[in-house]
Amino acid sequence: MIPADYTTRDDGVLLNCLGRVVDPGLCREYGWPIPAQQEAAYSEYMAGVVGEYRAAQARRMPEERAEEAFELRAAFGPGQRVVNVLTGEYTLT
């Protein structure tokens, strides 16, 4: 049963309680009906989210980049090549 605080758009696309498009995989996992436009709407939604993330990454200040490099080095050790799967950016720790 779909949670009571979930809503649908006029085209039937299922939205969660935060107004975000629900992943069709989640619908399948819980046996919820999947509206016809759900897959396309989710792909469009995720493209926007990733685009916003990439833009935010591009605007990072040098201090933020240095902090991230420090954290990656602490997590993976020195000399490791780490990829950000959303941006495709590689970092050498």
C-alpha positions in Angstrom: 0.0 0.0 0.0 1.4 3.4 -1.0 2.0 5.6 2.1 -0.8 8.1 2.8 1.5 11.1 2.6 2.6 10.3 -1.0 0.8 12.2 -3.7 0.4 12.1 -7.5 0.8 14.7 -10.2 -1.9 15.4 -12.7 -0.2 12.9 -15.1 -0.3 10.2 -12.4 3.4 10.3 -11.5 3.9 9.3 -7.9 5.6 11.8 -5.6 7.0 11.1 -2.1 6.1 13.2 1.0 8.9 15.7 0.0 7.4 16.2 -3.5 10.2 14.2 -5.2 9.5 11.7 -7.9 9.5 8.2 -6.5 12.0 5.7 -8.0 10.1 3.1 -10.0 12.4 0.4 -8.6 11.0 1.3 -5.1 7.5 0.9 -6.5 8.4 -2.6 -7.9 10.1 -3.6 -4.6 7.0 -2.8 -2.6 4.5 -4.0 -5.2 3.0 -0.5 -5.7 1.3 0.2 -9.1 3.7 2.1 -11.4 2.1 4.9 -13.4 2.9 4.9 -17.1 5.0 8.1 -16.9 6.9 7.2 -13.7 10.1 5.9 -15.5 10.4 9.0 -17.7 9.6 11.4 -14.9 12.2 9.7 -12.6 14.8 9.9 -15.3 14.1 13.6 -15.9 14.1 14.3 -12.1 17.4 12.5 -11.6 19.0 14.3 -14.6 18.1 17.6 -12.9 19.5 16.4 -9.5 22.7 15.3 -11.1 23.0 18.5 -13.1 22.5 20.6 -9.9 25.1 18.5 -8.1 27.6 19.0 -10.9 27.1 22.7 -11.0 27.6 22.9 -7.2 30.8 20.9 -7.5 32.1 23.3 -10.1 31.5 26.2 -7.8 33.4 24.8 -4.8 35.9 27.1 -3.2 39.6 26.0 -2.9 39.2 25.5 0.8 36.3 23.1 0.1 38.3 21.1 -2.4 41.2 20.9 0.0 39.0 19.6 2.7 37.5 17.0 0.4 41.0 15.9 -0.6 42.0 15.5 3.0 38.9 13.4 3.7 39.5 11.2 0.7 43.1 10.6 1.7 41.9 9.7 5.2 39.3 7.3 3.9 41.2 5.6 1.1 44.9 6.2 1.9 47.5 8.1 -0.1 48.0 7.4 -3.8 44.6 6.0 -4.5 42.5 7.1 -7.6 39.0 7.8 -6.5 36.1 8.6 -8.9 33.0 10.7 -8.2 30.4 8.6 -9.9 28.1 11.6 -10.5 30.6 13.9 -12.1 33.1 11.4 -13.5 35.9 13.4 -11.8 38.9 11.5 -10.6 40.9 12.5 -7.6 44.3 11.2 -6.7 44.6 11.0 -2.9 
